[in-house]
Amino acid sequence: MFDGIDLKNLNLNDMMSQVQEMADKAKEQNESKLFTSKAGGGMVEISINGNSEVVDLQIDDSLLEDKDSLQILLISAMNDVIKQSDENKKMMAMNMFGNMGSFGQK
């Protein structure tokens, strides 16, 4: 990730700029990732992108008259899909910071 950066001639502002650039790139990449969870045998389906923004929600018509079941299934699907997105973010952060171990090495 930091390959090609001359650390000897890099000041703190340049480093922070590079880190911000990488964070922006990661956010952009996350926008294209899609995580989907289903609950109730597919009666509720929710999809979010890698930035945890809801992009789609499908609810079976039969649930519209059963508020309690709808709430339970929505909560279940939302918690699951958010967990998927969070795991992805952790993995990306570990990859980003794992590459920082190459600082000063060449």
C-alpha positions in Angstrom: 0.0 0.0 0.0 2.9 2.4 0.8 5.1 0.8 -1.8 6.8 3.5 -4.0 6.6 6.2 -1.3 10.0 7.6 -0.4 9.6 7.8 3.4 12.9 9.6 3.9 11.7 12.6 2.0 8.1 12.5 3.2 6.9 15.0 5.7 3.9 14.5 8.1 1.5 16.5 5.9 2.4 14.4 2.9 1.9 11.2 4.9 -1.5 12.3 6.2 -2.5 13.3 2.7 -1.6 9.8 1.5 -3.5 8.2 4.3 -6.6 10.3 3.6 -6.3 9.4 -0.1 -6.2 5.7 0.8 -9.3 6.1 3.1 -11.2 7.9 0.3 -10.3 5.2 -2.1 -11.5 2.5 0.4 -14.8 4.3 0.9 -15.3 4.5 -2.9 -14.5 0.8 -3.2 -17.0 0.0 -0.4 -19.8 1.8 -2.3 -19.7 -0.9 -5.0 -19.8 -3.8 -2.5 -23.2 -5.3 -1.7 -24.2 -7.3 1.3 -27.6 -9.0 1.5 -29.4 -10.7 4.3 -32.7 -12.6 4.4 -35.0 -13.4 7.3 -38.1 -15.5 7.7 -37.2 -17.7 4.8 -36.8 -14.7 2.5 -39.9 -12.9 3.6 -37.7 -9.9 4.5 -34.6 -9.1 2.4 -32.3 -6.2 3.0 -29.2 -5.1 1.0 -26.6 -2.5 2.0 -23.4 -1.3 0.4 -20.0 -1.5 2.1 -20.6 1.9 3.7 -23.6 0.5 5.5 -26.1 2.4 3.4 -29.4 0.6 2.7 -29.8 0.2 -1.0 -32.7 -2.2 -1.1 -35.4 -3.6 1.1 -38.0 -6.2 0.1 -40.9 -7.2 2.4 -43.4 -10.0 1.6 -46.9 -8.6 1.4 -48.1 -11.2 4.0 -46.1 -9.4 6.7 -47.8 -6.1 6.2 -50.7 -7.1 8.5 -48.4 -8.7 11.2 -46.4 -5.8 12.7 -44.7 -7.9 15.4 -43.4 -10.5 13.0 -42.3 -7.8 10.5 -40.4 -6.0 13.3 -38.6 -9.2 14.4 -37.6 -10.2 10.9 -36.4 -6.6 10.0 -34.3 -6.5 13.1 -32.8 -9.9 12.4 -32.0 -9.1 8.8 -30.6 -5.7 9.6 -28.3 -7.0 12.4 -27.0 -9.7 10.1 -26.3 -7.5 7.1 -24.6 -4.8 9.3 -22.4 -7.5 10.8 -21.4 -8.5 7.3 -20.5 -4.9 6.4 -18.6 -4.4 9.6 -16.5 -7.6 9.1 -15.7 -6.3 5.6 -14.5 -2.9 7.1 -12.4 -4.7 9.7 -10.8 -6.8 7.0 -10.0 -3.7 4.9 -8.6 -1.9 7.9 -6.4 -4.8 8.8 -5.1 -5.0 5.2 -4.5 -1.3 5.2 -2.6 -1.2 8.5 -0.9 -4.5 7.9 0.8 -3.0 4.9 2.1 -0.2 7.1 4.6 -2.7 8.5 6.6 -2.1 5.4 7.4 1.5 6.5 11.1 2.1 6.2 11.7 -1.3 4.6 13.1 -1.6 1.1 
